């Protein structure tokens, strides 16, 4: 996927969101390829932590990366801190 394709996807989503009523939070569908080792690690983690799913893991990882690399968006900071202080229950 090239940058132009990503920008077209974001633009299309933005246009669709403008037509809808404003919501408190919005979601964007993301498709990506990851190394098999990361996939296996994520799958094992989710298997032993039933309160987590692939969406929560990826959102948490992305928020962590953005926060630690200088993103000062309040929503990103809130997501990062919520995940930081939320306990995972293990089986």
C-alpha positions in Angstrom: 0.0 0.0 0.0 1.4 3.4 -0.9 0.9 6.7 0.8 -1.5 7.9 -1.9 -3.8 4.9 -1.3 -3.8 5.6 2.4 -4.6 9.3 1.9 -7.5 8.3 -0.4 -8.8 5.9 2.2 -8.6 8.6 4.9 -10.2 11.2 2.7 -13.1 8.8 1.9 -13.6 8.0 5.6 -13.6 11.8 6.4 -16.3 12.5 3.8 -18.4 9.6 5.1 -18.0 10.9 8.7 -19.2 14.4 7.7 -22.4 12.9 6.5 -23.1 11.1 9.8 -24.0 12.7 13.1 -21.0 13.5 15.3 -20.1 10.8 17.7 -17.9 10.7 20.8 -15.4 8.4 19.2 -14.8 7.1 15.7 -13.0 4.1 14.4 -11.0 3.5 11.3 -10.5 0.1 9.8 -6.8 -0.8 9.3 -5.3 -3.6 7.4 -1.6 -4.3 7.7 1.0 -7.0 7.4 3.1 -7.8 10.5 6.0 -10.2 11.0 4.9 -13.8 11.9 6.8 -13.6 15.2 4.8 -10.6 16.3 1.6 -12.3 15.2 2.4 -15.4 17.2 3.3 -13.3 20.2 0.0 -11.4 20.0 -1.9 -14.6 19.5 -0.3 -16.2 22.6 -0.9 -13.0 24.7 -4.6 -12.9 23.7 -4.9 -16.6 24.5 -3.7 -16.0 28.1 -5.5 -12.6 28.6 -9.2 -13.0 27.8 -9.9 -9.3 28.4 -7.8 -8.4 25.4 -8.4 -8.9 21.7 -6.4 -8.0 18.6 -8.0 -4.6 18.4 -7.1 -3.6 21.9 -3.6 -4.9 21.6 -2.9 -3.0 18.4 -4.6 0.2 19.7 -2.5 0.0 22.9 0.7 -0.6 20.9 0.0 2.3 18.6 -0.9 4.7 21.5 2.2 3.6 23.3 4.4 4.3 20.2 2.8 7.7 19.5 3.0 8.9 23.1 6.6 7.8 23.6 7.5 9.5 20.3 6.2 13.0 21.2 2.5 12.9 20.2 0.7 15.4 22.4 -2.8 14.7 21.3 -5.0 14.4 24.4 -6.9 11.4 23.1 -3.7 9.5 22.4 -2.4 10.3 25.9 -5.7 9.2 27.5 -5.6 5.9 25.6 -2.0 5.4 26.6 -2.6 6.1 30.3 -5.8 4.0 30.4 -3.9 1.0 29.0 -1.0 1.6 31.3 -3.1 1.5 34.4 -5.6 -1.2 33.4 -4.8 -4.6 34.8 -4.9 -7.6 32.6 -6.6 -10.7 34.1 -4.7 -13.9 33.4 -6.2 -17.3 33.4 
